[in-house]
Amino acid sequence: MKLDILAFGAHPDDVELGSGATIAKEVANGKKVGIIDLTRGELGTRGSAELRDLEAAKAAEILGVAVRENLEFADGFFINDKEHQLAVIRMLRKYRPEIVLCNAIDDRHIDHAKGSNLVSDACFLSGLVKINTKFDGDDVWQEPWRPKHVYHYIQWKNISPDFVVDVTGYIDRKTAAILAYSSQFFDPKSKEPETPISSKNFTESINYRSKDLGRLIGVEHAEGFTVERFVGVNSFSDLI
């Protein structure tokens, strides 16, 4: 299956938090979108890896993505080395996306910047013809593939975006996908320890942060991204 967009997240729920509304909008526009989680989030204070597997599947269904896979890297301890790069390269060559979305370039959680760098490096390496990969024991060598664009979504820190996407009308879908991770976010009845993302304020921030980004371009809601190289347009009319 060739995808138009492949979104990577260090943990299940990263993609939803950073780019869930954009993904929902692209799916509604007929694009094929997939999600690859690098870890199962097994070190998370609340819930469990098994529960987050179920929550991730539910969130994927809400967003309408075509595929979701998990590379099962070690939460908190994966590194940007050859072994992990090759695992990401196999996914890039399997799905051959035009656009890759990945973690914020800098963030509160150490896995986010690590995941950002890992996926970015793998996107470049995936285009090199002398890197040979096979997928899941297949005897056929994969063809090289380099995505045209790599965009980094914004997470905990208020990084200044290089561009923002109008997601007006899709914030409710994003919120529903996020709240599918019921073990992780605000629940007044939960007896589990509090975390930075389990507060009511954090849940409310999903809406008010997207409204603030929307304000920048005169729309109701938006999501922001940073880029690794300049984004070109055909004419001024492509800009809102």
N, C-alpha and C positions, 0 to 999 in steps of 0.2 A: 504493500500500500504506500503510494507516494502522498506525503502530506504537504500542505501549503505552509503550515506553521507548526513548529515543534517547541514546546515550552518545557524548560527544565527547572526543577526546584530542588534545593538541598533536602528539604523535608516535605512530606505531604502537608498541604495547606499553603506553602510559599507561593505557588503559582496562582492560587485563588486570591490570596491577599494582594499580590502585586499586579496581577493582570487579568483577574477573573472577568471583569466587565468587557475588556477588550476582546478576550477570547469568545465570550458569549455573543458579542456583536459580529465577530468574524464568522462564527458558525452560522448565525442567522443570515449572513450574506453569502452563504454557500461555500465557505472555505473549509477544507479538511484540516482539523487541528488535533494534535496529540500532546500528551503530557508524559514526561519522564521524571519520576522522583528518584533522586540519588540515594536516599536512605529511607528507612521505614520510620524514622523519628523515635527510635527505641529508647533514647535517653531523655525523652520528654518527661517532665515532672508529673503530668497528668495522663491518665489513660495508659494504653499499651500499644505495642507494635501491631498486635492482632486487631485491636479495635480500630486503630488508624487505617489499617488496610481496608476495613469495611467502610469507614468514613470517606476515604479517598475514592472508593468505587461509587459511593452515593454522590459525592461532589462532581465526579466526572459525568455521571448521568445527568445531573442538573445543568451542567454547562453544555452538554451535548457533544463532547469531544469524541473523536473516532476511535481513539486508543489511549490507554494509560498503562504504563509499565513502571516497574521499580527495579533499580539496579542493585539494591541491597548493599550499598556501601556502608561502612561502619559509621554510625551517627557520631559526630564529634571528632572522629579520628581519621576520616578519609583525607587523603592528600592529593596534591596535583603532581602525580608521577606517571610513568609510562603505563603501568597496569591500569590505572583509573582512566587515563586518556584513551587507551585502546577500547575500553568498555564503552565510553561515550562515542567514540568514532564508529563503532559497530552500529550503534543506534542511528547515528547521522546517516550512515551509508544504507541502512535498512529502510529508513523513511524518507530520505532525500528532500528535506524541507527547504523551501526558499528563504524562510525567515526563522530564526531561532530567538526565543526569549529566554533569559536566564536571570539569576539572582542579582541583587544590587551589588554595585562595585565596592561598597563599604557599608557596614551595618553593625548593629549591636551583637548579633550572633556570629561567632567566628566561622561557622559553616557557610554563611551566606557569601562572604567575600571569597572563601575558598572555592565554593561551587561556581561562583561567577568566573573566576580565573580558569578553573578547570575546563568548563564548557567552552569558554572563549578560545583557549589554546587548542582544544580538541577540534573546534570548528575550522581552524586554520590547518591543522595537521591532517584532517580528514580529506583535504584536497590534494595531498601529496601522493603521487603514483607509486612511490617506492615504499610506502607503508602498506603492508599486506594484511588483510583481515578476512576471517571467515566468521559466519554467524551460527552459533549454537550447533557446532559440529558439522555444519554444511560443508560439502566438498568443493563448493563453488566459491572462488575468491570474489569478494565484494569490489564493486567499482568505486573509484575515488569520488567524493562529493564534498563540495564546500558551499555552505549556505551563502546566499547573496547578502544577507543582512543579519547582524547580531545586535539585539537590543536588550538593555538591562532594565528591568522594572525597579520600582522604588518600594522599599519596605519600611522598616522602623524609622530610620533617619530621614529627615526632610531634605533629601538631595535635590538640588535644582535640576529640573528636567531639561533635556535638550529639545524634546518635543512632547506634546501631550495629545492624547486621543480623545475625541468627543465620545463619551459613552453614555450620553443621556438616554434614558429608557432601559438601561441594562444594569443599573446599580442594584436593583432588587434581585436579579438573577445572581449577581456576584455575591450579595449578602447571603442568599439562600445556600450557595455552594460553600461559603465559609462556615456558616452555622451547621452544615452537615457534620462538621467536626465538633460534635456536641461535647466531647470530652475535653476539648481545649479551650473553649470560650465561655463567656459569662453564663453562669447558671446559679441563681440564688439558692438553689436547693443542693448544690454540690458540696460534698464534705472533703473534697480533695484540696491540696495546698494551693494557695493563690500564686499566680505567675504574672509576668508583665502583660500577657495577652488575655488573661481570664477576667479582667475587670470590665465593668459596664462601660467605663470611659473608652476602653479600647474598642469594644464592639461599636459604640457610637461613632468612633473615629473613622470607621469604614465610610460612613456617609459624609461627615463634615470635611474629611481630607479630600475626598473626590469633588465635593462642592467647591473647595478652595482652589483646586487645580482647574476646575471648570470656569471659575471666575476669571482666571488668567486669559481665557480665550472667548469669554462671553457666552458660555453654555452652562447648562445646569450641573453636569457631572463630567469629569475627565480623569484619565489615568496618565501618569508621566513615565517617561523612559529616558535613559541616557544612551548615547551611541558611541561606537568605537571609531567611526569615520563619518565624514559629512554625508548628510542625506540630501539627495538632489531631487528637484521637481522639474517638470516639463515647462511650467509657466506659472506666473503669479496666481492664476485662477485655481491652481491646485491648493493654495493656502487659504485657510478660513480666517 
